[in-house]
């Protein structure tokens, strides 16, 4: 799985060097929720995912050995 993430990071570095910064990491199109937020109150009320969330996920994944030990 780590190789998958490394490849995504490399594609992202290449895209940034080429001046392409209008997409998500790895060259994927931008993820947008505007349409679903218009029709779903629950989606409108969800908090924004932030750095703390990502840090917690990585800490958990490391703790369960997802990235090896």
C-alpha positions in Angstrom: 0.0 0.0 0.0 2.9 2.4 0.7 4.0 2.1 -2.9 0.5 3.3 -4.0 0.9 6.4 -1.9 4.4 7.0 -3.1 3.3 6.8 -6.7 0.5 9.3 -6.0 3.0 11.6 -4.3 5.3 11.4 -7.3 2.6 12.2 -9.8 1.6 15.1 -7.6 5.2 16.4 -7.6 5.4 16.2 -11.4 2.1 18.0 -11.9 3.1 20.8 -9.5 6.5 21.2 -11.4 4.5 21.6 -14.6 2.3 24.3 -13.0 -0.8 22.1 -12.7 -2.3 22.9 -9.3 -6.0 22.7 -10.2 -6.5 19.1 -9.1 -6.3 16.8 -6.1 -3.1 15.0 -5.1 -1.9 12.5 -7.7 -3.6 14.3 -10.6 -7.1 13.4 -9.7 -9.8 15.9 -10.4 -10.9 18.2 -7.6 -13.3 16.7 -5.2 -16.3 18.9 -4.7 -19.4 18.6 -2.5 -21.5 21.6 -3.5 -24.2 19.6 -5.3 -24.7 17.1 -2.4 -24.7 19.9 0.1 -27.5 21.7 -1.7 -29.7 18.6 -1.4 -28.6 17.2 2.0 -28.8 19.0 5.3 -26.6 16.4 6.9 -23.9 17.0 4.4 -24.1 20.8 4.9 -23.7 20.3 8.6 -20.6 18.1 8.5 -17.4 19.7 9.9 -14.5 20.3 7.5 -11.8 17.7 7.6 -8.6 19.2 8.8 -5.0 18.6 9.6 -5.8 17.2 13.0 -8.1 14.6 11.5 -5.4 13.5 9.0 -2.8 13.3 11.8 -5.1 11.1 13.9 -5.7 8.8 10.9 -2.0 8.4 10.2 -1.2 7.8 13.9 -3.9 5.1 14.0 -2.7 3.4 10.8 0.9 3.4 12.2 -0.4 2.0 15.5 -2.1 -0.9 13.8 0.9 -1.7 11.6 -0.5 -0.6 8.3 2.9 0.9 7.2 5.0 -1.9 8.7 7.0 -1.8 11.9 
